[in-house]
Amino acid sequence: MKVAGVVTWIQVAIVLVAFAANIALAYFPSLVGALTGLPDDPDARQILEFQISAICLQFGLLTGVIGAIFALEAVKSDDFRENLKRLVGIIQVKKLSSEDFYREFYHAASKAKHVVNISYLAPDPPGKHDHQYKKDYYKNLQTLICRNSKVTFRRIIRRTDENYAWACELLREFEGRANASIALINESDSTANPAALSVQVIDSRFAWFVAVKDHDQYGDWRDIFVENEQLAEAMGIYYERLWDRSDELLRCGKLTAEGRRLLAENAASTGDGTMASADQP
């Protein structure tokens, strides 16, 4: 059943209950008397207080009903706007600064219902010298992945020597998390900006093009956000192409042979069997 239909039935139920309550108050004043503690032989002052209480009760009931109706109308209105946008294919395009991207993408990921596809194509991992908003993003995103087990999170990481240690930390953190998958994609180690386009797609509804020109921001914007189902679906297909070209390290929380090999190499490189730590928050 559509959201609007459910909301309408709830509104009808509220009105019927409120109507029945007002009928009861009007024809059975003893109910109000019992609620307010009115004695069997009240004096004039007690009768006045009783009448005031009855009026306040009816007014409060009416106010509550009106508030509930308006609140439910807002829900129906939001649902109507979403359906209209889907029907006519409304497109929204925004240029985003680096800070805007991290804030808005995390917010959208926290509202995701099905799949969050992430690309990380920078040659270096997140570092301790990053802006605080970027540190907060990576910290909060890892918590979100662990908390929101009903949503699938896939992350493509560019294969570089600098990114290996960070990828291993992520493998350790998300191993056993059935909603997490990680893969490494081969790109040129000598070029800061890869040939592949860094796309992020959520629920085949929202798409972000990250680091369109460069991973560092020059000028007022760095990324582009697009809200359009047709384009997001196309970018989802493009993401699948990137995923198919990548080496899976973690598949639905389970280490692949490549993932185990990378962990073993990383552990051996530390000399004491522990994981090397990426320079990240």
C-alpha positions as CSV (number, residue, x, y, z in Angstrom):
1,M,0.0,0.0,0.0
2,K,1.2,3.5,-0.9
3,V,2.4,5.8,1.9
4,A,-0.3,8.3,1.1
5,G,-3.0,5.7,1.3
6,V,-1.8,4.5,4.7
7,V,-1.6,8.1,6.0
8,T,-5.2,8.8,4.8
9,W,-6.5,5.8,6.7
10,I,-4.7,7.0,9.8
11,Q,-6.2,10.4,9.4
12,V,-9.7,8.9,9.1
13,A,-9.1,6.8,12.2
14,I,-8.0,9.9,14.2
15,V,-11.0,11.9,13.2
16,L,-13.4,9.0,14.1
17,V,-11.8,8.5,17.4
18,A,-11.9,12.2,18.2
19,F,-15.6,12.3,17.1
20,A,-16.4,9.4,19.4
21,A,-14.5,11.0,22.3
22,N,-16.4,14.3,21.8
23,I,-19.8,12.4,21.7
24,A,-18.8,10.6,24.9
25,L,-17.9,13.9,26.6
26,A,-21.1,15.6,25.5
27,Y,-23.6,12.8,26.4
28,F,-21.7,11.2,29.3
29,P,-20.4,14.1,31.4
30,S,-20.0,11.7,34.3
31,L,-16.9,10.4,32.6
32,V,-15.3,13.9,32.8
33,G,-16.6,14.2,36.4
34,A,-14.9,10.9,37.3
35,L,-11.7,12.1,35.6
36,T,-11.7,15.4,37.5
37,G,-12.9,14.0,40.8
38,L,-16.2,15.8,40.9
39,P,-18.2,14.9,44.1
40,D,-21.7,13.6,43.9
41,D,-23.2,16.8,45.4
42,P,-21.0,19.6,44.0
43,D,-21.2,23.2,44.9
44,A,-21.3,26.1,42.4
45,R,-17.5,26.5,42.4
46,Q,-17.0,22.8,41.8
47,I,-19.5,22.8,38.9
48,L,-17.7,25.8,37.3
49,E,-14.3,24.0,37.6
50,F,-15.9,20.9,36.1
51,Q,-17.2,22.9,33.1
52,I,-13.9,24.6,32.6
53,S,-12.1,21.2,32.7
54,A,-14.6,19.7,30.2
55,I,-14.1,22.7,27.8
56,C,-10.3,22.4,28.2
57,L,-10.4,18.7,27.6
58,Q,-12.4,19.1,24.4
59,F,-10.2,22.0,23.2
60,G,-7.1,20.0,23.9
61,L,-8.5,17.0,22.0
62,L,-9.4,19.2,19.0
63,T,-6.0,20.9,19.0
64,G,-4.3,17.5,19.1
65,V,-6.4,16.2,16.2
66,I,-5.7,19.2,14.1
67,G,-2.0,19.0,14.8
68,A,-1.9,15.3,13.9
69,I,-3.8,15.9,10.7
70,F,-1.4,18.6,9.6
71,A,1.6,16.5,10.5
72,L,0.3,13.6,8.4
73,E,-0.5,15.9,5.6
74,A,3.2,16.9,5.6
75,V,4.1,13.2,5.3
76,K,1.7,12.8,2.3
77,S,3.1,16.0,0.7
78,D,6.7,14.7,1.0
79,D,5.7,11.4,-0.5
80,F,3.8,13.2,-3.3
81,R,6.8,15.3,-4.1
82,E,9.1,12.3,-4.3
83,N,6.6,10.5,-6.6
84,L,6.3,13.5,-8.8
85,K,10.1,13.8,-9.1
86,R,10.3,10.2,-10.1
87,L,7.5,10.6,-12.6
88,V,8.8,13.6,-14.5
89,G,12.5,12.7,-14.0
90,I,13.4,16.0,-12.3
91,I,17.2,16.4,-12.3
92,Q,19.2,18.3,-9.8
93,V,22.8,19.2,-10.4
94,K,25.1,20.9,-7.9
95,K,28.7,21.8,-7.7
96,L,30.2,20.9,-4.3
97,S,33.2,21.9,-2.4
98,S,35.2,19.1,-0.8
99,E,33.6,19.9,2.6
100,D,30.2,19.9,1.1
101,F,30.7,16.5,-0.5
102,Y,31.8,14.8,2.7
103,R,28.9,16.3,4.7
104,E,26.2,15.6,2.1
105,F,27.4,12.2,1.0
106,Y,27.5,11.0,4.6
107,H,24.0,12.3,5.2
108,A,22.7,10.5,2.1
109,A,24.5,7.3,3.0
110,S,22.9,7.4,6.5
111,K,19.5,7.5,4.8
112,A,20.3,4.8,2.2
113,K,17.9,1.9,1.9
114,H,19.8,-0.6,-0.2
115,V,23.3,0.0,-1.6
116,V,26.1,2.5,-1.2
117,N,28.8,2.3,-3.8
118,I,32.0,4.2,-3.0
119,S,35.1,4.9,-5.1
120,Y,38.5,5.9,-3.6
121,L,40.8,6.6,-6.4
122,A,43.3,9.0,-4.7
123,P,46.9,7.6,-4.7
124,D,47.3,8.2,-1.0
125,P,45.1,7.1,1.9
126,P,43.2,9.5,4.2
127,G,45.8,11.1,6.5
128,K,46.2,12.8,9.8
129,H,46.9,16.1,8.1
130,D,43.5,16.2,6.5
131,H,40.9,18.8,7.4
132,Q,38.8,17.8,10.5
133,Y,35.6,17.4,8.4
134,K,37.4,14.8,6.3
135,K,38.6,12.9,9.4
136,D,35.1,13.0,10.9
137,Y,33.7,11.7,7.6
138,Y,35.9,8.6,7.5
139,K,35.4,7.9,11.2
140,N,31.6,8.3,11.0
141,L,31.3,6.3,7.8
142,Q,33.1,3.3,9.4
143,T,30.7,3.5,12.3
144,L,27.7,3.7,9.9
145,I,28.8,0.6,8.0
146,C,29.0,-1.4,11.2
147,R,25.7,0.0,12.5
148,N,23.5,-0.2,9.4
149,S,23.8,-3.9,8.6
150,K,20.7,-3.8,6.3
151,V,22.5,-1.6,3.7
152,T,25.3,-3.0,1.5
153,F,28.5,-0.9,1.4
154,R,31.0,-1.5,-1.4
155,R,34.3,0.4,-1.7
156,I,36.7,0.4,-4.6
157,I,40.2,1.5,-3.6
158,R,43.0,2.4,-6.0
159,R,45.9,-0.1,-5.9
160,T,49.0,1.8,-4.8
161,D,51.8,1.0,-2.4
162,E,50.5,3.9,-0.2
163,N,47.0,2.6,0.0
164,Y,47.9,-1.0,0.9
165,A,48.1,-0.5,4.7
166,W,44.8,1.4,4.8
167,A,43.1,-1.3,2.8
168,C,44.4,-3.9,5.2
169,E,43.0,-1.9,8.2
170,L,39.7,-1.8,6.5
171,L,39.8,-5.6,5.9
172,R,40.5,-6.2,9.5
173,E,37.7,-3.9,10.6
174,F,35.0,-5.2,8.3
175,E,35.8,-8.9,8.2
176,G,32.7,-10.6,9.3
177,R,30.4,-7.7,8.3
178,A,28.1,-9.3,5.7
179,N,27.2,-5.8,4.4
180,A,30.8,-4.8,3.5
181,S,32.8,-5.5,0.4
182,I,36.2,-4.1,-0.6
183,A,38.1,-4.3,-3.9
184,L,41.4,-2.9,-5.3
185,I,41.4,-1.4,-8.8
186,N,44.6,-1.2,-10.9
187,E,45.4,2.4,-12.0
188,S,48.7,4.1,-12.9
189,D,50.9,4.5,-9.9
190,S,52.8,7.4,-11.5
191,T,49.8,9.6,-12.2
192,A,48.0,11.4,-9.4
193,N,44.7,11.5,-11.3
194,P,43.4,8.1,-12.6
195,A,41.8,7.5,-15.9
196,A,38.7,6.0,-14.2
197,L,36.0,8.4,-13.0
198,S,35.5,8.4,-9.3
199,V,31.8,7.8,-8.9
200,Q,29.7,7.3,-5.8
201,V,26.2,5.9,-6.2
202,I,23.4,5.5,-3.6
203,D,20.3,3.4,-4.2
204,S,20.4,4.1,-8.0
205,R,19.0,7.5,-7.1
206,F,21.9,9.8,-6.3
207,A,25.3,10.0,-8.0
208,W,28.4,12.0,-7.2
209,F,31.4,12.7,-9.5
210,V,34.4,13.2,-7.2
211,A,37.6,14.9,-8.0
212,V,36.5,15.9,-11.5
213,K,39.7,17.7,-12.1
214,D,41.9,16.9,-9.2
215,H,41.8,15.3,-5.7
216,D,42.7,18.7,-4.2
217,Q,40.2,21.5,-4.5
218,Y,41.2,24.5,-6.6
219,G,38.6,27.2,-6.7
220,D,35.1,27.0,-5.3
221,W,34.2,23.4,-6.1
222,R,35.7,20.0,-6.6
223,D,32.8,17.5,-7.1
224,I,29.4,17.3,-8.8
225,F,26.2,15.9,-7.3
226,V,23.4,14.7,-9.6
227,E,19.9,13.6,-8.4
228,N,18.3,11.7,-11.3
229,E,17.3,8.1,-11.4
230,Q,18.2,7.5,-15.1
231,L,21.7,9.0,-14.7
232,A,22.3,7.3,-11.3
233,E,21.3,4.0,-12.8
234,A,23.8,4.5,-15.7
235,M,26.5,5.4,-13.2
236,G,25.6,2.3,-11.2
237,I,26.3,0.3,-14.4
238,Y,29.6,2.1,-14.8
239,Y,30.5,1.3,-11.1
240,E,29.8,-2.4,-11.9
241,R,32.3,-2.1,-14.7
242,L,34.9,-0.7,-12.3
243,W,34.1,-3.4,-9.8
244,D,34.5,-6.2,-12.3
245,R,37.9,-4.8,-13.3
246,S,39.0,-4.8,-9.6
247,D,40.4,-7.5,-7.4
248,E,38.0,-8.3,-4.6
249,L,39.6,-8.4,-1.1
250,L,36.4,-8.7,0.9
251,R,33.2,-10.1,-0.4
252,C,30.1,-9.7,1.9
253,G,32.4,-9.7,5.0
254,K,34.5,-12.8,3.9
255,L,38.1,-12.5,2.9
256,T,39.0,-13.6,-0.6
257,A,42.3,-15.3,-1.5
258,E,43.6,-11.9,-2.7
259,G,42.5,-10.4,0.6
260,R,44.3,-13.0,2.7
261,R,47.4,-12.6,0.5
262,L,47.4,-8.9,1.0
263,L,47.0,-9.2,4.8
264,A,49.8,-11.7,4.9
265,E,52.2,-9.5,2.9
266,N,51.3,-6.5,5.1
267,A,51.9,-8.5,8.3
268,A,55.2,-9.7,7.0
269,S,56.3,-6.2,6.1
270,T,56.0,-5.0,9.7
271,G,58.5,-7.6,10.9
272,D,56.5,-8.5,14.0
273,G,53.4,-10.0,12.5
274,T,51.2,-7.0,13.3
275,M,49.4,-4.8,10.8
276,A,51.0,-1.7,9.4
277,S,48.9,1.3,10.2
278,A,47.7,3.7,7.5
279,D,48.2,7.4,8.2
280,Q,44.5,8.0,8.8
281,P,42.3,9.0,11.7
